[in-house]
Amino acid sequence: MPEKPVVVRDEPTSRWVVAHPGVEIRPMVEGLGTAIVLFRIAPGTRFESHTHEFTELGVVISGGGHYLFGSESRTVRDGDSFLIPPGVPHGFEVPPGGPPVVLIDISVTTRPGADSPTSSELIQMTEVVVRPLGAPGLGTM
């Protein structure tokens, strides 16, 4: 079965899309088991702990927040990077009152025949894991 073609987006065709209140994404590249997406995350937004079947790499371009990797929490800011292997629980929170976080998220599938998530799949994932900080039943990391 042939691979999906690589889709490269440039400025005129790629724009910010609201994936969930507080989260915008800008798809850049999809295909051949890899997706590169810019995320813009508003202050007071939290990604609940979740897992993926793909490796996730990220670089914080601006702003900062708190990343949860398994049971370990780390503060990340401009220029920090992270790598999350498949199956490792992780989450992210942007404290209220600060600037939004912009980060590059690279999803890479290493399973034969599997592909990385598409933009529409990333939007569906945010609907499950993104919550405002302070929502009933949710604490902070």
C-alpha positions in Angstrom: 0.0 0.0 0.0 1.5 3.3 -1.0 2.4 5.9 1.7 0.3 9.0 2.1 1.9 11.9 0.3 3.7 14.4 2.4 1.7 17.6 2.8 3.7 20.8 3.3 1.8 23.9 4.2 3.0 27.4 3.7 1.8 30.8 5.0 -1.0 31.3 2.4 -2.6 27.9 3.0 -1.8 27.3 6.6 -3.7 29.3 9.3 -4.5 28.9 12.9 -7.5 26.7 13.6 -9.3 26.6 16.9 -9.0 23.0 18.1 -10.7 23.7 21.5 -11.3 26.8 23.5 -7.8 27.9 24.6 -6.0 25.8 22.0 -5.2 26.8 18.4 -3.2 24.6 16.0 -1.5 25.4 12.8 -0.7 22.2 10.8 2.6 22.5 8.9 3.5 19.0 7.6 1.6 15.6 7.6 2.7 12.3 6.0 5.2 9.5 6.1 4.5 8.8 9.7 5.2 12.4 10.8 3.1 15.4 11.7 4.5 18.9 12.5 2.0 21.2 14.1 2.3 24.6 15.9 0.2 24.9 19.0 -0.8 28.2 20.6 -2.2 27.5 24.1 -4.0 30.2 26.1 -3.2 31.0 29.8 -5.3 28.9 32.2 -5.5 25.9 29.8 -4.7 22.4 30.8 -4.1 19.2 28.8 -5.2 16.3 31.1 -2.8 13.4 31.4 -3.1 11.1 28.3 -1.0 8.7 26.2 -0.4 8.2 22.4 0.8 5.3 20.3 3.4 7.6 18.7 6.5 9.5 19.9 6.0 13.1 20.6 8.7 15.7 20.4 8.2 19.4 21.3 10.0 22.7 21.4 8.6 25.7 23.4 8.9 28.7 21.1 7.5 31.3 23.6 5.8 31.4 26.9 6.0 28.7 29.5 4.1 26.1 31.5 4.2 22.9 33.5 4.7 19.5 31.8 3.8 16.3 33.6 5.7 13.2 32.4 4.4 10.1 34.1 4.6 11.1 37.8 7.3 13.8 37.2 6.4 17.5 36.8 8.7 20.0 35.0 8.5 23.7 34.3 9.3 24.5 30.6 9.9 27.8 28.9 11.2 29.4 25.7 13.7 27.1 24.0 13.1 24.0 26.2 12.4 20.8 24.4 10.9 17.4 25.4 10.5 13.9 24.0 7.7 11.6 25.1 7.9 7.9 24.1 4.8 6.1 23.1 2.6 5.0 26.0 4.0 7.5 28.5 1.3 9.5 30.3 1.8 13.2 29.9 -0.1 16.5 30.3 0.5 20.2 30.1 -0.8 23.3 31.8 -0.3 27.0 31.1 -0.7 29.1 34.3 -3.3 31.9 34.2 -2.0 35.5 34.0 1.0 34.8 31.8 1.5 34.8 28.0 0.1 32.1 25.7 2.5 29.3 25.0 3.6 28.6 21.4 5.2 25.3 20.8 6.2 23.1 17.9 4.8 19.6 18.3 6.3 16.8 16.2 4.5 13.4 16.2 6.5 10.5 14.8 5.1 6.9 14.4 7.7 4.1 14.6 5.2 1.2 14.2 5.3 -0.3 10.7 2.3 0.7 8.6 1.0 3.2 11.2 0.8 6.9 10.5 1.0 9.9 12.8 -2.2 11.8 13.6 -3.8 14.1 11.1 -4.8 17.6 11.9 -8.4 16.6 12.3 -7.4 13.7 14.7 -5.3 16.2 16.7 -8.4 18.4 17.0 -10.5 15.4 18.2 -7.8 14.6 20.8 -7.9 18.1 22.3 -11.6 17.7 22.8 -10.9 14.8 25.2 -8.0 16.1 27.1 -8.2 20.0 27.3 -9.8 21.6 30.3 -9.7 25.1 31.8 -7.7 25.3 35.0 -9.9 25.4 38.0 -12.7 23.5 36.4 -14.7 21.4 38.9 -12.9 18.2 39.8 -9.6 19.3 38.3 -6.6 20.4 40.2 -3.3 21.7 39.1 -0.2 19.6 38.2 
